[in-house]
Amino acid sequence: MLNSRNLDDRTYEELLVEALTKIPTYSGEWTNFNASDPGLTTLENLTAFQILQQNHINEITPAVRQKLLELVGFRAQKGRCARVLLAAENQREELSLPANQKFYLGDLCFETNRALQRKPCHLTAVYGQRDGQWYDYSHLLDREVRVPSAVFGTRPKAGDSLWFLADALPEAGEELIFHIKAQDSHKRNPFPEKGGSMFADLRWECYTEEGFVPLHARDDTGCLLTSGELRLRLPAQNALPCPEAPGKCFALRAVLTRAQYDVAPRLLSVSGFLFEVWQKDTRAICYTSNRTTRVSLKSGLLKEGYITVFCKEKKGSSYRKYTRAGVRASRGRYFDYEEAPDGTLTFIFDKERFGYAPEKLKNAVKIVAYSEEIMRRYSLGEILGMDRQEIRLPAGHVVAESFCIIAKRTDENGEELYDFVRPSRFGEDDLSYYLYEDTGRIVIEDAGPFVGASLYMGAFAVTRGEEGNIREGNTLLAEELPGAPRFYNPGAGTRGCFREDLEQVKRRFLADLQRPYTAVTAADYERLVKETPQLCIHKVKAFLDEDRNLVRIAVKPDTDEEFPELSENYRAAIGRQLEGRRLLTTRIEIVGPVYTQVDVQGKICVKRHFENSLQEIEDTVREAVDCVSSERGFGEALRFDQIFHRIEELDCVAYVSDLSLHPRNPALARLKDADVIPAQNCLCSAGEIRIETLTGIG
């Protein structure tokens, strides 16, 4: 696909001969093929023109390929910064983190997006409560222990609860972030981004001065079935220690209001009171405020001192540049600022004193802070007005969401005007440009009224894509944060990537062509069932009955049970998955697995000097007959000769004297010659194994 026919592989002579041979097809009157014939001269000229043009016809440029892919719905996915949750280990005092606080893992930089105040809150215990009994799961807080714990028991039911106990809680209304690590022993399909768990419902509560009150929760764990993030919003009521909780601590609890789990949740760890950082290195940032008299900011970049301030004095106008007031400053576009002991800078605008100040408008004030590196290179040059003017940026792998440029012009009075311009804006009178984030360049598509304007960096950050998807359990060092606790990430970094290139988009498109969206073949049905969201599916087999226009689909769940049945939950979810994808005239029947045991009898001569030969033979037979826990499929025949040879190939076996297979339920599996042929939705397992061993030579 997307590959054109090669038109460059034929010569002028070959093309002319082909054209001449086609003349009789189109005209019986043209009989003069001499070189003097005007028609032949015209044909020779057209052939020569084709030779000149065919290399251009043959070429499909990257831009054309990109447009073709966009026509079928495949756009390049944007680059994203990896996101990581951090915990402050052994925090004892309140911690103040400025915006863009940097944390390092080697030379890999992570940053906060906003200023944070972190109270010293710690999880002290985790308990489960069932039928009035307490069960201690506090080992889930130990970073070194990984013991799976069924926090609702092996048979969860409505009313069971899980308690998180803490020595303190943040202020009312604040958001709490937890990371839950679940045991991933079952191959569960991902949960959809929207919609809850089909297996259970949890009501999260916090103990307050009014007793337990409900919390707003965003649960990415599917009610604790998979590893993920849990966010809880504290209520407006003040939290108090809970008298009924062990240790009388502050209490958060999850109460099961519906429990239809296919697999009981088993947790490996719980980490609490986390905060977010993103893998990026911000080198210039633009802070925007609606305040017009005092603007307070706390940021690591502001400490470097390379700051420019812009204010909007009239609605719909460009920004004006303000400078810091000196000792002798009287009237003009000035600001002053104060620095607090915690590093907060407050920018002060005083119209009475200076005669100028920002108006009360949306985004009235913009404060740009630069790193020293970018300050030396913040000027990007002048807009020349030429088509697709290209300007190089100081680095590649730019974070698109954090990028903008400043365009400086002058008005009719010679005063400077400043506009903050983000990429891919194509309105009337806009400065329109594309950002090529990976290569670190911008291309001006339409300069509009900005021809001759000078460009400067307005906001600039770089990322390292997938490198930011770090494994869990790293220690990160905080930059210039004296006395800070140790920081570690209880979960892996996620979603970090660079922008897709054209070849990656093409591969995704080709893979999509192979993905069934409408089920036609048996393989289509099987794949769609295996991909049903939220489910744990071990085996699927689709059987087409063309006479009845019916598709029967046998499904075996992957659960804790030895011989699992197909629940109504599973049937309903699979039905929803297939309903919009089946052919309108095709009927579907979803059936669960049926099981039958197969007894095995035999006499086997074993070699001398081999210990436990009988046990080894019986284990081999059980493995050969087992279709339930192995990868053998529904209705797969047990071939006598294959089992015979597997036994015969054992080192301890001299020869097989006698062997026979006997299915216990003839309605589910029948004998054909010496083979066992199960029904379409049947899985066999080992029944009674009676092996008599004889000692031979060896």
KOLPA-578178 format. One record per residue (C-alpha): z, y, x; residue number from 1. Coordinates in steps of 0.001 Angstrom, whole numbers. Layout:
% residues N
REC        pz        py        px     i
REC         Z         Y         X   NUM
...
This chain:
% residues 698
REC        pz        py        px     i
REC         0         0         0     1
REC      -585      3616      1000     2
REC     -3040      2375      3640     3
REC     -6589      3642      3176     4
REC     -9781      1772      3975     5
REC    -10980      2469      7514     6
REC    -14300      4348      7328     7
REC    -14616      4919     11076     8
REC    -15740      1409     12050     9
REC    -19535      1752     11386    10
REC    -22223      3513     13426    11
REC    -24937      5934     12279    12
REC    -27569      3199     12527    13
REC    -25506       781     10396    14
REC    -24936      3393      7704    15
REC    -28636      4363      7625    16
REC    -29757       731      7284    17
REC    -27278       218      4432    18
REC    -28618      3322      2655    19
REC    -32238      2211      3073    20
REC    -31537     -1252      1646    21
REC    -30025       320     -1483    22
REC    -33111      2483     -2297    23
REC    -34933      -202     -4351    24
REC    -31800      -634     -6459    25
REC    -31976      2942     -7641    26
REC    -35734      3759     -7483    27
REC    -38854      1618     -7734    28
REC    -41147      4607     -7040    29
REC    -39883      5293     -3500    30
REC    -42133      3172     -1300    31
REC    -42750      5401      1743    32
REC    -40132      4687      4420    33
REC    -41945      6347      7315    34
REC    -40155      8932      9407    35
REC    -42473     11651      8095    36
REC    -41268     11198      4510    37
REC    -39100     14204      3392    38
REC    -36841     11873      1422    39
REC    -36093      9831      4520    40
REC    -35356     13012      6460    41
REC    -32888     14039      3763    42
REC    -31266     10592      3883    43
REC    -30931     10801      7679    44
REC    -29268     14220      7372    45
REC    -26828     12982      4730    46
REC    -25941      9970      6907    47
REC    -25341     12248      9884    48
REC    -23128     14466      7709    49
REC    -21150     11404      6630    50
REC    -20578     10483     10281    51
REC    -19259     13983     10940    52
REC    -16951     13941      7914    53
REC    -15768     10362      7698    54
REC    -12958     10737     10218    55
REC    -11523     13505      8025    56
REC    -12089     11447      4867    57
REC    -10374      8493      6501    58
REC     -7268     10440      7450    59
REC     -4379     10671      4990    60
REC     -1991     13209      6450    61
REC      1796     12794      6280    62
REC      1925     15663      3791    63
REC      -500     13842      1491    64
REC      1451     10591      1800    65
REC      4643     12448       953    66
REC      3083     13956     -2171    67
REC      1739     10550     -3233    68
REC      5218      9028     -2909    69
REC      6741     11900     -4860    70
REC      4246     11296     -7666    71
REC      5746      7818     -8150    72
REC      9322      9109     -7964    73
REC     10186      8530     -4294    74
REC     11490     11614     -2534    75
REC     13104     11601       865    76
REC     16860     11252       439    77
REC     18815     14131      1917    78
REC     21038     13740      4929    79
REC     24761     13573      4211    80
REC     27930     14001      6204    81
REC     30141     10947      6393    82
REC     33376     11337      4455    83
REC     36701      9965      5693    84
REC     40217      9907      4227    85
REC     43006     10658      6699    86
REC     46713      9928      6584    87
REC     49365     11827      8536    88
REC     51587      9189     10127    89
REC     55330      9925     10304    90
REC     54960     13515      9086    91
REC     58374     15207      8995    92
REC     57599     18870      8253    93
REC     55157     20735      6024    94
REC     51747     20876      7650    95
REC     49304     23761      7320    96
REC     45646     22863      7960    97
REC     43077     25685      8053    98
REC     39554     25338      6726    99
REC     37281     23709      9316   100
REC     40249     22191     11127   101
REC     38634     19803     13595   102
REC     39704     16208     14197   103
REC     38151     14180     17006   104
REC     37468     10511     17536   105
REC     36111     10613     21067   106
REC     33380     13274     20867   107
REC     32819     12674     17140   108
REC     34007     15680     15142   109
REC     35431     15669     11606   110
REC     36465     18763      9637   111
REC     38359     19873      6576   112
REC     36317     21860      4060   113
REC     39182     24080      2905   114
REC     42677     25121      3924   115
REC     45369     22565      2995   116
REC     49160     22605      2744   117
REC     50580     19125      3283   118
REC     54160     18416      2219   119
REC     55896     15536      4037   120
REC     55465     12927      1271   121
REC     55542      9202      2034   122
REC     55194      6007        59   123
REC     58411      4077       544   124
REC     57833       935     -1535   125
REC     55408      -890     -3807   126
REC     56700     -3048     -6657   127
REC     55234     -5076     -9463   128
REC     57033     -5528    -12782   129
REC     56328     -8448    -15124   130
REC     58453     -9671    -18000   131
REC     61359     -7485    -16865   132
REC     61321     -8904    -13311   133
REC     60692     -6873    -10145   134
REC     58426     -8184     -7377   135
REC     58502     -6463     -3996   136
REC     55078     -5809     -2414   137
REC     56228     -3184        72   138
REC     54544     -5057      2929   139
REC     51315     -3512      1605   140
REC     52429      -273      3306   141
REC     52611     -1911      6746   142
REC     49447     -1259      8758   143
REC     49928     -4410     10805   144
REC     50400     -6825      7880   145
REC     47461     -8144      5863   146
REC     48886    -10609      3352   147
REC     46956    -10713        45   148
REC     49255    -10033     -2886   149
REC     48530    -10666     -6575   150
REC     50261     -7481     -7725   151
REC     49908     -8397    -11421   152
REC     50535    -12086    -10802   153
REC     47920    -14821    -11059   154
REC     47668    -14416    -14863   155
REC     47678    -10646    -15546   156
REC     48464     -9543    -19087   157
REC     48871     -6282    -20962   158
REC     52202     -4632    -20174   159
REC     52367     -5714    -16525   160
REC     52786     -2750    -14178   161
REC     52438     -1727    -10545   162
REC     54790       906     -9117   163
REC     54239      3284     -6174   164
REC     57574      4737     -5018   165
REC     57777      7852     -2832   166
REC     60437      9962     -1112   167
REC     58796     13168     -2424   168
REC     55806     14382     -4413   169
REC     53653     17516     -4013   170
REC     53795     20421     -6440   171
REC     52993     19932    -10132   172
REC     49267     19887    -10868   173
REC     48189     18832     -7378   174
REC     45834     15934     -6750   175
REC     46987     12820     -4914   176
REC     44563     10581     -3019   177
REC     45271      6912     -2277   178
REC     43210      4226      -576   179
REC     43437       674     -1895   180
REC     42218     -2243       190   181
REC     41567     -5336     -1901   182
REC     40868     -8876      -769   183
REC     37100     -9330      -918   184
REC     37045    -13126     -1171   185
REC     34550    -13046     -4053   186
REC     31022    -11645     -3913   187
REC     31374     -9024     -6605   188
REC     28485     -6764     -7545   189
REC     29162     -3018     -7190   190
REC     30730     -1075    -10023   191
REC     28566      1676    -11549   192
REC     29432      5238    -10536   193
REC     30175      6127    -14157   194
REC     32057      3955    -16601   195
REC     35261      2019    -16249   196
REC     36043     -1596    -15535   197
REC     34854     -4189    -18057   198
REC     37838     -6383    -17160   199
REC     40892     -4174    -17574   200
REC     42318      -755    -18397   201
REC     45147       946    -16523   202
REC     47334      3807    -17710   203
REC     48710      5786    -14759   204
REC     52024      7587    -15297   205
REC     54472      9746    -13363   206
REC     58206     10022    -13999   207
REC     59155     13631    -14805   208
REC     61861     15655    -16497   209
REC     60312     14470    -19780   210
REC     60244     10817    -18765   211
REC     56997      9025    -17947   212
REC     53944     11161    -18707   213
REC     50281     10089    -18330   214
REC     48178     11179    -15363   215
REC     44495     11955    -15120   216
REC     43074      9263    -12843   217
REC     39770      8644    -11105   218
REC     39753      5012    -10071   219
REC     36972      3742     -7802   220
REC     38580       307     -7445   221
REC     37633     -1151    -10840   222
REC     41317     -1457    -11810   223
REC     42255     -2707     -8310   224
REC     39491     -5333     -8064   225
REC     37667     -3801     -5089   226
REC     38581     -1633     -2116   227
REC     38240      2049     -2806   228
REC     39755      5386     -3583   229
REC     42265      6323     -6259   230
REC     42853      9940     -7291   231
REC     45754     11010     -9506   232
REC     46376     14514    -10840   233
REC     50089     15313    -11135   234
REC     51158     16691    -14539   235
REC     52453     20182    -15256   236
REC     55994     18790    -15724   237
REC     58288     18630    -12691   238
REC     58582     15161    -11150   239
REC     62061     13664    -10793   240
REC     63442     10493     -9152   241
REC     63207      7614    -11613   242
REC     66606      6050    -12409   243
REC     65107      2689    -13410   244
REC     63006      2300    -10251   245
REC     64373       344     -7267   246
REC     65948      2875     -4912   247
REC     65776      5614     -7568   248
REC     62745      7235     -5903   249
REC     59913      9321     -7286   250
REC     57710      6929     -9232   251
REC     54020      6567    -10061   252
REC     53084      3484    -12035   253
REC     50000      1780    -13426   254
REC     50468      -115    -16701   255
REC     47901     -2678    -17819   256
REC     46811     -1873    -21356   257
REC     44013     -4475    -21333   258
REC     43773     -7477    -19025   259
REC     40700     -9730    -19075   260
REC     40295    -10179    -15341   261
REC     37889    -12809    -14085   262
REC     39813    -12763    -10785   263
REC     43388    -11526    -10547   264
REC     43575     -8432     -8265   265
REC     44849     -9185     -4770   266
REC     45675     -6233     -2547   267
REC     45876     -6122      1239   268
REC     47141     -2565      1730   269
REC     48008       692        -9   270
REC     47839      4078      1751   271
REC     48909      7291       101   272
REC     48966     11075       272   273
REC     45608     11269      2030   274
REC     43220     14173      2534   275
REC     39471     14413      3042   276
REC     37516     15295      6168   277
REC     33766     15274      6764   278
REC     31876     14338      9909   279
REC     30276     17590     10923   280
REC     30636     20270     13555   281
REC     30555     23723     11979   282
REC     29381     26352     14442   283
REC     28846     29230     12024   284
REC     30236     29607      8541   285
REC     29902     32128      5743   286
REC     32956     32666      3537   287
REC     32316     34285       159   288
REC     34877     36093     -1978   289
REC     34984     37981     -5257   290
REC     37999     40006     -4122   291
REC     37279     43608     -3154   292
REC     40485     44941     -1590   293
REC     42148     42090       324   294
REC     40472     38840      1381   295
REC     42680     36231      3085   296
REC     41187     33363      5091   297
REC     42541     30660      7317   298
REC     39965     28938      9501   299
REC     39679     27501     12965   300
REC     36424     29390     13566   301
REC     38040     32746     12828   302
REC     40317     32222     15823   303
REC     37334     32551     18161   304
REC     36968     36178     17086   305
REC     33203     36343     16538   306
REC     33258     37780     13019   307
REC     30855     39891     10989   308
REC     31618     41280      7532   309
REC     29168     42183      4749   310
REC     29855     43786      1376   311
REC     27828     44395     -1776   312
REC     28217     47932     -3116   313
REC     25974     47713     -6168   314
REC     24927     44958     -8552   315
REC     21612     43406     -7606   316
REC     21534     45113     -4205   317
REC     21511     43681      -704   318
REC     24638     43559      1449   319
REC     25785     46262      3865   320
REC     27401     45504      7180   321
REC     31010     46645      7689   322
REC     32727     46958     11058   323
REC     36362     46883     12033   324
REC     38035     50274     11874   325
REC     39110     51720     15193   326
REC     41981     54085     15869   327
REC     39823     57162     15222   328
REC     37863     55755     12274   329
REC     37705     58188      9370   330
REC     34890     57647      6865   331
REC     32265     54942      6943   332
REC     31731     51280      6227   333
REC     34906     49931      7790   334
REC     37485     47216      7196   335
REC     40844     46482      8725   336
REC     42667     43178      8983   337
REC     46114     41703      9463   338
REC     47000     38415     11116   339
REC     49922     36345      9782   340
REC     52025     34067     12017   341
REC     50385     30964     10518   342
REC     46929     32202     11570   343
REC     45825     33596      8197   344
REC     43575     36660      8531   345
REC     43563     39229      5732   346
REC     40581     41604      5589   347
REC     41433     44942      3962   348
REC     38934     47278      2245   349
REC     40128     50796      1345   350
REC     37674     53112      -460   351
REC     40098     56017      -533   352
REC     40557     55889      3229   353
REC     37016     55082      4362   354
REC     34851     56207      1445   355
REC     33107     52829      1125   356
REC     34239     49466      -257   357
REC     32734     46466     -2051   358
REC     32281     46718     -5812   359
REC     33913     44284     -8212   360
REC     31026     41839     -8324   361
REC     30482     38138     -7951   362
REC     30277     37220     -4240   363
REC     31083     40822     -3332   364
REC     32240     40015       208   365
REC     30756     37688      2819   366
REC     32569     37046      6081   367
REC     30659     35177      8774   368
REC     32471     33494     11672   369
REC     30615     32171     14726   370
REC     31507     29859     17550   371
REC     30911     31278     21006   372
REC     27919     28947     21487   373
REC     26140     30168     18351   374
REC     27108     33806     18912   375
REC     25050     33733     22093   376
REC     22028     32393     20163   377
REC     22548     33741     16660   378
REC     19430     35926     16712   379
REC     16406     33920     15514   380
REC     13689     36529     15974   381
REC     11446     38525     13651   382
REC      9358     37523     10630   383
REC      5751     38111     11684   384
REC      4091     37485      8324   385
REC      1813     34738      9650   386
REC      1203     31541      7664   387
REC      3889     28907      8163   388
REC      5688     30679     10961   389
REC      7992     28195     12700   390
REC     11383     29149     14119   391
REC     13507     26815     16236   392
REC     17233     26491     15559   393
REC     19915     25966     18225   394
REC     20250     22223     17400   395
REC     18914     19444     15204   396
REC     20488     17263     12493   397
REC     21514     20318     10509   398
REC     23738     19985      7438   399
REC     21436     21406      4759   400
REC     24243     22281      2315   401
REC     25967     24370      5001   402
REC     22913     26307      6202   403
REC     21689     29820      5531   404
REC     20085     32679      7438   405
REC     20642     36439      7308   406
REC     17596     38683      6994   407
REC     18033     42298      8152   408
REC     15722     45032      6791   409
REC     15908     48801      6494   410
REC     15584     50871      3326   411
REC     13631     54100      2835   412
REC     16530     56043      4405   413
REC     16585     53849      7495   414
REC     19852     52147      6508   415
REC     20266     48438      7221   416
REC     20165     45899      4367   417
REC     21253     42291      4742   418
REC     20276     39326      2580   419
REC     21715     35800      2793   420
REC     18922     33314      2208   421
REC     19221     29574      1673   422
REC     16274     27200      2157   423
REC     13794     26127      -529   424
REC     14191     29176     -2780   425
REC     10823     30130     -4266   426
REC     11482     32929     -6717   427
REC      9601     36191     -6888   428
REC     10450     38561     -3985   429
REC     12342     35758     -2213   430
REC     12115     34876      1441   431
REC     10881     31301      1028   432
REC     11253     28791      3830   433
REC     11729     25085      4430   434
REC     14530     23659      6548   435
REC     13560     20618      8614   436
REC     17097     19478      9202   437
REC     16480     16551     11561   438
REC     14317     18446     14052   439
REC     16276     21688     13729   440
REC     13604     24173     12677   441
REC     12618     26335      9745   442
REC      9078     27073      8540   443
REC      8521     30273      6568   444
REC      6322     29549      3563   445
REC      6274     33019      1985   446
REC      7788     36072      3663   447
REC      7321     38268       585   448
REC      8844     41712      1184   449
REC     10636     40458      4333   450
REC      7734     40873      6772   451
REC      9173     42533      9871   452
REC     12767     41561      9036   453
REC     15056     40279     11788   454
REC     16678     36885     11240   455
REC     20164     35788     12250   456
REC     22248     32667     11778   457
REC     24386     32885      8664   458
REC     25881     29384      8402   459
REC     25209     26428     10650   460
REC     26709     22951     10996   461
REC     25399     19728     12530   462
REC     26171     16093     11783   463
REC     25628     12725     13437   464
REC     24637     10762     10368   465
REC     25605      7091     10295   466
REC     27816      7471     13369   467
REC     30338      9082     11042   468
REC     30738      5846      9054   469
REC     33571      4806     11339   470
REC     35537      1616     10849   471
REC     39048      1823      9416   472
REC     42201      2173     11469   473
REC     41182      4782     14079   474
REC     43520      7431     15436   475
REC     42008     10934     15286   476
REC     43243     13846     17375   477
REC     43695     17273     15765   478
REC     42342     20220     17740   479
REC     44794     23035     18532   480
REC     47436     21805     16114   481
REC     50673     21686     18147   482
REC     53408     19390     16929   483
REC     51082     17664     14475   484
REC     51686     14022     13481   485
REC     49207     11274     14311   486
REC     46275     10994     11961   487
REC     44487      7754     11113   488
REC     41900      6606      8583   489
REC     43019      3717      6341   490
REC     39455      3206      5065   491
REC     36043      3260      6695   492
REC     33858      6357      6681   493
REC     31189      6338      3987   494
REC     27780      7760      3059   495
REC     26882      9334      6411   496
REC     23112      9376      7017   497
REC     20245     11493      8285   498
REC     17457     12656      6002   499
REC     14926      9909      5368   500
REC     11675     10155      7258   501
REC      8338      9319      5674   502
REC      8293      5760      7019   503
REC     11728      5024      5513   504
REC     10630      6380      2127   505
REC      7516      4212      2325   506
REC      9595      1078      3092   507
REC     11879      1859       157   508
REC      8837      2218     -2091   509
REC      7376     -1096      -920   510
REC     10733     -2830     -1455   511
REC     10891     -1371     -4952   512
REC      7499     -2891     -5735   513
REC      9031     -6311     -5123   514
REC     12042     -5624     -7337   515
REC     11696     -6892    -10907   516
REC     12426     -4363    -13626   517
REC     10826     -6429    -16350   518
REC     11668    -10117    -16307   519
REC      8588    -12320    -16411   520
REC      9129    -15262    -14088   521
REC     12219    -17450    -13736   522
REC     12893    -15798    -10369   523
REC     12923    -12385    -12087   524
REC     15598    -13509    -14538   525
REC     17697    -15081    -11789   526
REC     17607    -11982     -9625   527
REC     18471     -9655    -12493   528
REC     21426    -11811    -13530   529
REC     22732    -11963     -9951   530
REC     22649     -8142     -9826   531
REC     24644     -7591    -13039   532
REC     27156     -4802    -12214   533
REC     30829     -5728    -11751   534
REC     30314     -9505    -12001   535
REC     31040    -12241     -9470   536
REC     28107    -14657     -9771   537
REC     27922    -17850     -7732   538
REC     24917    -19692     -9183   539
REC     22072    -18856    -11559   540
REC     19195    -20967    -12804   541
REC     16567    -19875    -15332   542
REC     14500    -22403    -17294   543
REC     11363    -21336    -19144   544
REC     10537    -23093    -22417   545
REC      7015    -21793    -23078   546
REC      6597    -23746    -26319   547
REC      9618    -22030    -27881   548
REC      9109    -18761    -25932   549
REC     12702    -19149    -24793   550
REC     14422    -18560    -21466   551
REC     17657    -20491    -20931   552
REC     19788    -19115    -18104   553
REC     22665    -21121    -16679   554
REC     25318    -19014    -14926   555
REC     28358    -20073    -12897   556
REC     30923    -17335    -12151   557
REC     32576    -17074     -8737   558
REC     36266    -17067     -9669   559
REC     39551    -18665     -8621   560
REC     39110    -21597    -11015   561
REC     37845    -24911     -9686   562
REC     35502    -25437    -12637   563
REC     35012    -21944    -14117   564
REC     33610    -21402    -17578   565
REC     31413    -18498    -18633   566
REC     33550    -15982    -20512   567
REC     32402    -13814    -23398   568
REC     32792    -10810    -21100   569
REC     30256    -12305    -18715   570
REC     27862    -13285    -21494   571
REC     27950     -9792    -22963   572
REC     27421     -8070    -19587   573
REC     24517    -10357    -18670   574
REC     23015     -9856    -22119   575
REC     23132     -6058    -21672   576
REC     21556     -6393    -18233   577
REC     18637     -8439    -19557   578
REC     18080     -6891    -22975   579
REC     16120     -3886    -21768   580
REC     14175     -5914    -19227   581
REC     12924     -8922    -21167   582
REC      9511     -9114    -22776   583
REC      9830     -8157    -26438   584
REC      8658    -11530    -27708   585
REC     10831    -13573    -25342   586
REC     14168    -14926    -26535   587
REC     17082    -15418    -24136   588
REC     19888    -17949    -24219   589
REC     22736    -17602    -21726   590
REC     24664    -20821    -21130   591
REC     27677    -21647    -19033   592
REC     27953    -24501    -16545   593
REC     28896    -28051    -17501   594
REC     30414    -30432    -14985   595
REC     30390    -34152    -14422   596
REC     31897    -36299    -11716   597
REC     29949    -38878     -9761   598
REC     31739    -42002     -8548   599
REC     30633    -43529     -5253   600
REC     31067    -47132     -4142   601
REC     30042    -48719      -872   602
REC     30638    -51068      2023   603
REC     30219    -49593      5471   604
REC     30479    -51189      8882   605
REC     32198    -48870     11346   606
REC     32340    -48921     15112   607
REC     35447    -49877     17033   608
REC     37656    -47292     18740   609
REC     37006    -44570     16120   610
REC     40137    -43258     14452   611
REC     40156    -42024     10828   612
REC     36626    -43256     10263   613
REC     37326    -43923      6554   614
REC     38550    -40362      6040   615
REC     35485    -38969      7800   616
REC     33164    -41046      5618   617
REC     34923    -40022      2389   618
REC     34799    -36323      3390   619
REC     31076    -36636      4085   620
REC     30484    -38271       706   621
REC     32463    -35565     -1130   622
REC     30477    -32850       617   623
REC     27144    -34577       -97   624
REC     27918    -35013     -3806   625
REC     29526    -31594     -4385   626
REC     27319    -29132     -6289   627
REC     30177    -26947     -7581   628
REC     31516    -25150     -4504   629
REC     28460    -25671     -2296   630
REC     25194    -23745     -2526   631
REC     23404    -26591     -4330   632
REC     21919    -25377     -7586   633
REC     22072    -26280    -11257   634
REC     20355    -29536    -12183   635
REC     19746    -30413     -8531   636
REC     19289    -34160     -8111   637
REC     21580    -36193     -5860   638
REC     19101    -38141     -3763   639
REC     20405    -41534     -2828   640
REC     18438    -41707       419   641
REC     19771    -38330      1615   642
REC     23392    -39352      1032   643
REC     22698    -42749      2607   644
REC     21288    -41130      5766   645
REC     24114    -38596      6051   646
REC     26612    -41459      6159   647
REC     24440    -43486      8494   648
REC     24186    -40593     10975   649
REC     27973    -40375     11457   650
REC     29028    -41337     14986   651
REC     31644    -43720     13644   652
REC     29202    -45673     11434   653
REC     27401    -48789     12677   654
REC     25435    -49361      9475   655
REC     25674    -49005      5672   656
REC     25902    -52376      3986   657
REC     26062    -51219       369   658
REC     26116    -47869     -1479   659
REC     25799    -46816     -5131   660
REC     26239    -43675     -7251   661
REC     27590    -43693    -10836   662
REC     27673    -40512    -13000   663
REC     30616    -40611    -15401   664
REC     28969    -38751    -18292   665
REC     25512    -40159    -19067   666
REC     24868    -37253    -21473   667
REC     25109    -34787    -18577   668
REC     23656    -36821    -15710   669
REC     21547    -39986    -15696   670
REC     20520    -42521    -13099   671
REC     16867    -42707    -12157   672
REC     16401    -45586     -9757   673
REC     19332    -44908     -7393   674
REC     19272    -41082     -7771   675
REC     21498    -38998    -10056   676
REC     19543    -36496    -12209   677
REC     21830    -33866    -13819   678
REC     21021    -31832    -16907   679
REC     19560    -28354    -16394   680
REC     22911    -26544    -16545   681
REC     24981    -29344    -15010   682
REC     26803    -29345    -11672   683
REC     28062    -32567    -10100   684
REC     31237    -33126     -8141   685
REC     32809    -36093     -6417   686
REC     34772    -38450     -8629   687
REC     36362    -41689     -7452   688
REC     35234    -42725     -3975   689
REC     35752    -46391     -3177   690
REC     34563    -47158       327   691
REC     35321    -50478      1970   692
REC     35037    -50407      5741   693
REC     34206    -53365      7958   694
REC     34774    -53306     11689   695
REC     31660    -53988     13691   696
REC     30861    -53979     17384   697
REC     30605    -50870     19489   698
